[in-house]
Amino acid sequence: MSTLSASEALRVKLDLAAPALHAATTALWDTDPGRLRARYVEYLHAMHMLIRASVPLMEAAARRCRELSGPDPLAAPLGRFLDEHARGERGHDAWLLEDLAAAGGDPEAAVHRLPFPVVADLAGAQYYWLQHHHPVALLGYIRVLEGNAPATWLAGRLAGLTGLPAAAFRTLREHAALDTGHTAEVDALLDRLAPSHALQAAIGVSALRTADGFVRLFSQLTTVPGGPA
């Protein structure tokens, strides 16, 4: 009987969550153009709330790896990956504020807005697991974010339907181009690390919890009423 690699085992688990996540994503953008503009602006707020936590999360996990280095064979290579990935992700929260400004929103208000509880749940669970269990759990979170990139056509479609300028869709365009390669990097790292079955379970729990959080977040955004942005 063949044995699945770490990345293959995680993909099997994520396949279980894929239908619900696909349905929530489809529902998010499936509305009349009159409501879509307001919904997109709220989406930018939500993504800023979440993405501004990404680099601090990776930095915290990398610090934890340095604390564990020596007896833990995963710590050093995982920490190097997280440091490099954090450098690549730095500034993406600023893209979202620029998109929001181009869409007619208020970036200053977005910075000071209380993050949604579901966003706090998404990021907060990762802080707990990386500090009190093992930082490798964060790879489940990263894998879901990278593995569910916007479709390459989405930015153009939304621009056409909402009438917003192309400058309001930079983050969607950039992540549609970048995240496929990042997914391959995470998968390759998982297979190089070859975590124990117990740590693979932690990565899987993190990934499935993240997928469920996105379903809840997108379902919440789907209720945004129409009106001016």
N, C-alpha and C positions, 0 to 999 in steps of 0.2 A: 504494500500500500504506500503510495507516494505521500511525502510530508510537505505541507505547505510552508513556504517561506513566511517570514514575519509580515511582509507587505501583502502577500496573497491572503493570509489569514485575516488581516485587517480589512482588506477589500471585501471579503465574504461577509463580514459583519456589517460593513457600510452598505452593502447591497440590500440588507434588510431595511435600512432607513431610507433608501433612495426613493421609493414611491411617495412617501409622505413629504419628503423634502421637495421633490419635483412638483407635486400638487400644490404645495404652499407657494413655491416660486411662481408657478403659472398663474395662480389666483392673484398674486401680488400685482402683476402687470395686466391682468385681464379685466379691464374696466373701460368705461367710455372716456374719450380724451378730455372731457370737461373735469373729470375727477383725477385724471392721471397726473396732471401737473402738481396738484397739492400732495398727492401720494408720493411722488418722486422727491419733492422737497423734504417730506418727513422721512423718507428712506435715507436721504443724505444725512439728516440729523442722527438717525439711528446708527448708520455706519460710522459716523465720526465718533459717537459714543463708544463703539466697540473697537475700532481700529486704533484709536489713541492708546488703548491698553496693550496693543500687540507687542510693541518694542519693549515697554517695561516688563511685560510678562517674560519675554525671551531673555532679557537681561537678568531678571530674578532667577530664572531657571539656570542660566549660565553660572551665576554666582553660587548657586546650590551645587552645581557640578564641581566647581573648584573646591568646595568644602568636602565633597565626597571622593575627590581624586586620590588615587593610591590604591585602596582596597577594592574600589568599584571599577571594573574594567570598562564600563559604559561611559563613565563620567567625562573623561578627557575628550574622546571623539564627539560625544554629544555636546559638550560645552563649546568646542570649536565650531561645530555646525551652528549652534544657537547664536554665538557671537557674530558669525558671518551673515546669518540670515537677518539678524537685527539690523546690521548695517544696511542691508538691501531694502529693508522695510521702512527705514527711518524717513520721516517726512510725508508718508502717505496720508496721515491724518490732515496735514496741511492741504493736500490735494482736495480733500473733501470740503474743507472750508472755502477753497477757491471755487469749487463747483457750486457750492451753496450760494456764494455771492453772485456768480453768473446766472443762477436760477432765480435771483431776486430775493433770496433769504438773507438772514442777518447772522454772519459768522460769529460776531461777538456774543450774541444771545445763545448760539449753539455751544460755545465754550463753557458758558455758565449754567446751562440747562441741567437739571437733575437727570442723570441717566435712567433709562427705563429699568425696572427691577429685573426683567429678563436679561438685559445686558449685564447687569451686576452679577446675576447668576452665572452667566456664561464665563465671564472673566474670573469671578471670585472662586469658582470651583477649581479652576486651574491653579490659582495661587495656593489653595489649600493642598492640592495633590502634590505640587512640585516641592512644597516645603515640608509636608508631613508624611509623604509617601516616597515618591521618586520623581525627579524632573523629567524623566523619559515620558511620563504621562502627557506632557504638553505636546508631544508629537501627534497624538490623536486629535487634539484641537487644531493644530496647524494643518494636518492632513485634510480635515473637513473644509477649512477655509480655502486652502489652495485647490482642493479637488472639486470645488463647486464655483468655479470662475464664471463670470457673466458670459453669455454667448457673444461671439464676435459681432453679431448683427444687432444686439440689444440697444447699444447706444444710439445707432442710427435710427432704429425704429422709434425709440422714445423721443428723440429729437423731432422726428417728423410728426408724431402724434401730439406732443406738448407745445411745439413751437418754440421751445427753449433753444438758446444758441449752443453750438458745438462745444463751447468752453465749459458748459455745465455738465459735461459727460466725460471729463478726462479720466476720472478714477475707473469708470466702467471700461473705457477703451484700454487703459494701461493694464488692468488686471485680466482682461480677456486675453491679452497678448502674453503676459508674464506667468500666469499661474499654472499653465500646463507644464512648463519646464520646472517650476517649483515642486509640483506634485511628483514628478519623476525623481527629483533630488531627495524628497522625503522618503519615497519608497526605497531608493537605493541605500539611504542611510539605515533604514529599518533592517534591511537585509544584511548590511555590514555589521551592525550592532548585534544582530541575532539575540534579542532579549529572551530571558527565560519565559516559560509559559505564564508565570505569575505576573511578570511585567508586561507581557503581551496582553494579558487580561486587563491591566490598568490602562494601557493605551486604548484598548477597545472600549472600555467604559467611558473614558474621556471623549473619544470620538463620537460615540452614540449619544452621550449627553450633549455634546456640541450640536450634533445634527438635530436633536430634539429642541434645543434652544433656538436654532434658526427657524424651525417650523413654528414655534410659538411667537417668535419675533415677527416673522413675515405675516402670520395670521393676524397679529395685532395691527400691523401696518395696513392690512387689507381693509380694516374698518375705518381708515381715515376718510372723513367726509370730503366732498368736493368744496370748491371755493377758491378764491385767489391765493396764490402763494405769498 
